[in-house]
Amino acid sequence: MTTINLYSGQAVNHHILSVLVQNRPGVLARVSGLFARRGFNIFSLAVAPAEDPGMSRITIVVDLDSAPLEQITKQLFKLIDVVKISELDPRRSVERELLIATVRATADQRSEVQGLVDIFEGKIIAVAEEALTVSLEGHPDKLDDFEELLDGYGIVELQRTGRVALPKLDRGARLRAIGNTSTSGSSTSGKAG
């Protein structure tokens, strides 16, 4: 399942992959290196330890215009540390991202920015004479809207974590595991099929 979002004002056809990998040194470098070597475009990448202490989960938002999904998954399965790849349907998954931004805000504008932060259920985490640092957690579309409104005040610095996602808890539509069609690489035991 693909979605079309706006990135820097451009419509982008993207896909969300949840990749379970062995938690070893260099795994992230191998995964990102594979994308770079093949010319696959990554819009966001987030990685952290998974529920199993020996595993990490990498959430990758990929540009489907740079490569077909099947080609991306075949290449990922060639990496020995990849255990499972799941395609997350945006309509049936929970997606979140964190945004932290420093925004120009004079004394006169401070209450306006605070009102905006309150409407979006964000937080003001630091205050200076002419600026505020704010944070917001939520669906990437919500963060896009918030960022666009903050831009009117002047964004000094901005950082977004990239999206993380898991399937919704309804039983009928969790996720579709992508089978390993690769014939080379390591054993496919434990990989979704």
Salt bridges, closest charged atoms under 4 A:
GLU51 OE1 - ARG57 NH2 2.87
GLU70 OE2 - LYS74 NZ 3.28
ASP81 OD1 - ARG24 NH1 3.06
ASP81 OD2 - ARG30 NH2 2.60
GLU87 OE2 - HIS15 NE2 3.40
GLU87 OE1 - ARG176 NH2 1.96
ASP89 OD2 - ARG91 NH2 3.01
ASP89 OD2 - ARG92 NH1 3.44
GLU95 OE1 - ARG163 NH1 2.37
GLU97 OE2 - ARG160 NE 2.99
GLU121 OE1 - LYS142 NZ 3.97
GLU137 OE2 - ARG96 NE 3.17
ASP141 OD2 - HIS139 ND1 3.73
ASP144 OD1 - ARG160 NH1 2.87
GLU147 OE1 - ARG160 NH1 2.86
